Structures are given as C-alpha cells and as structure tokens.
Amino acid sequence: MRACPHNRGWARANGAATCASCGVVRFTEYRAVRPPGLAEAVIRPRRDADRAAASWVTERTRRRQPATYDKWLVSLV
C-alpha cells in the first residue's frame, strides 16, 4: 500500500480518530493511562546477603583509623 495522504477525513470517537481511507488510528486525547483502584505496594523481602554486605561495609569503615590515614598522607609528601 502506498502512503495515505488522509484526504478523505477522520472519523472521531472515544478519544481516537480513524482515517476513512486507510484505517490508521490516531489518539486525540493524551492523559495518564491508569487502571482503576490503587496499585499494590511492593514489599521487597530482606535478604541475608544484603545484611551481610551492609555489616561488612560498616565493619571496614569503622576499622579505618585516622592515624593510618595521616601516615599515608605524610608518606606522599
């Protein structure tokens, strides 16, 4: 089929316009598409790996002492 110039007009109904010659549909009303009712809350289960990783990071950051960092800075000078 060749490209339709949509010269025969548009039939409009329920927020959509349909070309009379080729049948292409264009939506004429733009708004949020939302199903009725509220969406269900998604509750992610806590995982042991997440807790283990968080505790590992916490341990490592608490271990770092400022004295060690100061020695490292002095060694750069």
Backbone as JSON, one array per atom type, in Angstrom:
{
  "sequence": "MRACPHNRGWARANGAATCASCGVVRFTEYRAVRPPGLAEAVIRPRRDADRAAASWVTERTRRRQPATYDKWLVSLV",
  "N": [[0.84, -1.18, 0.0], [0.53, 2.2, -0.76], [1.68, 5.33, 0.67], [-0.76, 6.89, 2.61], [-2.48, 9.92, 2.12], [-4.42, 10.79, 3.83], [-6.74, 12.19, 3.02], [-9.5, 11.82, 2.89], [-10.75, 12.35, 5.24], [-11.44, 12.18, 8.81], [-12.79, 9.92, 11.16], [-14.07, 10.48, 14.26], [-14.06, 9.26, 17.57], [-14.45, 8.45, 20.98], [-11.92, 9.45, 21.92], [-10.19, 8.78, 19.88], [-9.1, 9.01, 16.49], [-9.96, 7.91, 13.29], [-8.72, 7.19, 10.08], [-10.57, 7.63, 7.14], [-9.93, 6.45, 4.7], [-7.63, 4.7, 4.87], [-7.67, 3.58, 7.4], [-5.96, 4.02, 9.55], [-5.26, 4.66, 12.99], [-5.36, 7.38, 15.15], [-4.59, 8.72, 18.27], [-6.37, 11.11, 20.04], [-6.68, 12.28, 22.5], [-4.67, 12.92, 25.2], [-3.64, 11.53, 28.12], [-2.95, 10.26, 31.4], [-2.69, 6.78, 31.54], [-4.32, 4.74, 33.56], [-5.07, 2.05, 35.62], [-8.18, 1.23, 37.28], [-8.51, 1.8, 40.79], [-6.12, 1.4, 43.52], [-2.61, 0.86, 43.24], [-0.88, -2.13, 44.16], [1.2, -2.32, 47.02], [4.64, -2.85, 46.81], [6.57, -4.99, 48.51], [9.74, -5.63, 49.31], [11.43, -8.53, 50.13], [13.66, -8.93, 52.88], [17.0, -9.76, 52.5], [19.47, -12.13, 53.4], [21.99, -11.81, 52.3], [22.1, -9.11, 51.65], [22.1, -7.93, 54.17], [24.46, -9.02, 55.19], [26.38, -7.89, 53.5], [26.03, -5.18, 54.1], [26.77, -5.12, 56.8], [29.44, -5.89, 56.53], [30.56, -3.72, 55.1], [30.14, -1.71, 56.99], [31.75, -2.6, 59.11], [34.32, -2.43, 57.94], [34.6, 0.31, 57.41], [34.54, 1.39, 59.96], [36.81, 0.36, 61.07], [38.93, 1.71, 59.92], [41.34, 3.91, 60.87], [42.05, 7.27, 61.81], [44.78, 7.79, 62.24], [46.21, 6.0, 60.63], [45.49, 6.91, 58.13], [46.61, 9.47, 58.23], [49.35, 8.84, 58.34], [49.66, 7.78, 55.83], [49.17, 10.02, 54.22], [51.36, 11.63, 54.96], [53.43, 10.13, 53.96], [53.21, 10.63, 51.27], [54.2, 13.12, 50.89]],
  "CA": [[0.0, 0.0, 0.0], [1.25, 3.47, -0.79], [1.42, 6.21, 1.8], [-2.08, 7.53, 2.54], [-2.42, 11.34, 2.5], [-5.53, 11.02, 4.76], [-7.56, 13.25, 2.44], [-10.95, 11.53, 2.95], [-11.3, 12.78, 6.53], [-11.23, 11.36, 10.01], [-13.95, 9.6, 11.99], [-13.61, 10.65, 15.64], [-14.9, 8.68, 18.61], [-13.81, 7.93, 22.19], [-10.53, 9.82, 22.05], [-9.38, 8.27, 18.77], [-9.54, 9.42, 15.15], [-9.64, 6.87, 12.32], [-8.72, 7.67, 8.7], [-11.65, 6.99, 6.37], [-9.43, 5.7, 3.54], [-6.69, 3.62, 5.17], [-7.99, 2.95, 8.68], [-4.99, 4.28, 10.61], [-5.88, 5.23, 14.18], [-4.56, 8.35, 15.91], [-5.22, 9.04, 19.55], [-6.53, 12.56, 20.09], [-6.66, 12.74, 23.89], [-3.5, 12.42, 25.91], [-3.77, 11.55, 29.58], [-2.32, 9.1, 32.04], [-3.46, 5.55, 31.48], [-4.19, 4.19, 34.9], [-6.16, 1.12, 35.92], [-8.96, 1.66, 38.43], [-8.04, 1.33, 42.09], [-4.74, 1.7, 43.89], [-1.63, -0.19, 42.96], [-0.44, -2.85, 45.35], [2.53, -1.95, 47.5], [5.63, -3.9, 46.6], [7.43, -5.13, 49.69], [10.87, -6.48, 48.96], [11.88, -9.28, 51.3], [15.05, -8.69, 53.27], [17.84, -10.91, 52.17], [20.64, -12.28, 54.26], [23.17, -11.3, 51.6], [22.08, -7.65, 51.78], [22.51, -7.61, 55.53], [25.87, -9.38, 55.35], [27.17, -6.88, 52.78], [25.95, -3.93, 54.86], [27.6, -5.23, 58.01], [30.85, -5.93, 56.11], [30.96, -2.34, 54.8], [30.17, -0.98, 58.26], [32.96, -3.02, 59.84], [35.53, -1.93, 57.28], [34.71, 1.76, 57.56], [34.82, 1.71, 61.37], [38.18, -0.06, 61.38], [39.89, 2.69, 59.41], [41.66, 4.89, 61.91], [42.64, 8.48, 61.24], [46.25, 7.75, 62.32], [46.69, 5.3, 59.44], [45.28, 7.83, 57.01], [47.61, 10.54, 58.37], [50.66, 8.28, 57.95], [49.65, 7.65, 54.37], [49.31, 11.37, 53.67], [52.73, 12.08, 55.21], [54.32, 9.38, 53.06], [53.1, 11.19, 49.93], [54.91, 14.42, 50.83]],
  "C": [[0.89, 1.25, 0.0], [0.89, 4.3, 0.43], [0.09, 6.93, 1.61], [-1.95, 9.0, 2.94], [-3.54, 11.73, 3.48], [-6.43, 12.16, 4.3], [-9.07, 13.04, 2.63], [-11.57, 11.91, 4.29], [-11.08, 11.76, 7.63], [-12.55, 11.14, 10.72], [-13.47, 9.63, 13.44], [-14.62, 10.04, 16.6], [-14.02, 8.18, 19.76], [-12.31, 8.23, 22.26], [-9.63, 9.3, 20.95], [-9.98, 8.78, 17.45], [-9.07, 8.36, 14.17], [-9.75, 7.45, 10.91], [-9.78, 6.9, 7.91], [-11.12, 6.15, 5.22], [-8.52, 4.52, 3.93], [-6.92, 2.94, 6.52], [-6.98, 3.18, 9.79], [-5.69, 4.99, 11.77], [-4.89, 6.18, 14.85], [-5.32, 8.67, 17.19], [-5.22, 10.55, 19.72], [-6.51, 13.11, 21.51], [-5.47, 12.1, 24.58], [-3.71, 12.61, 27.4], [-3.14, 10.28, 30.13], [-3.25, 7.9, 31.93], [-3.25, 4.86, 32.82], [-5.37, 3.25, 35.16], [-6.93, 1.62, 37.15], [-8.4, 1.06, 39.72], [-6.58, 1.67, 42.33], [-3.83, 0.54, 43.54], [-1.22, -0.87, 44.26], [0.97, -2.41, 45.73], [3.47, -3.13, 47.3], [6.56, -3.9, 47.8], [8.52, -6.13, 49.35], [11.34, -7.22, 50.21], [13.35, -8.98, 51.61], [15.84, -9.96, 53.0], [19.05, -10.93, 53.06], [21.89, -11.7, 53.62], [23.24, -9.78, 51.71], [22.56, -7.23, 53.16], [23.99, -7.91, 55.75], [26.76, -8.34, 54.67], [27.16, -5.56, 53.56], [26.81, -4.0, 56.11], [29.08, -5.27, 57.66], [31.35, -4.52, 55.84], [31.07, -1.53, 56.08], [31.42, -1.32, 59.05], [34.2, -2.39, 59.24], [35.7, -0.43, 57.45], [34.99, 2.16, 58.99], [36.24, 1.34, 61.76], [39.21, 0.98, 60.98], [40.11, 3.77, 60.47], [42.31, 6.11, 61.26], [44.17, 8.44, 61.25], [46.82, 7.07, 61.09], [46.58, 6.2, 58.22], [46.32, 8.96, 57.04], [48.99, 10.06, 57.96], [50.74, 8.16, 56.43], [49.83, 8.99, 53.7], [50.73, 11.88, 53.82], [53.69, 11.38, 54.26], [54.28, 9.94, 51.63], [53.93, 12.47, 49.77], [56.4, 14.25, 50.68]]
}
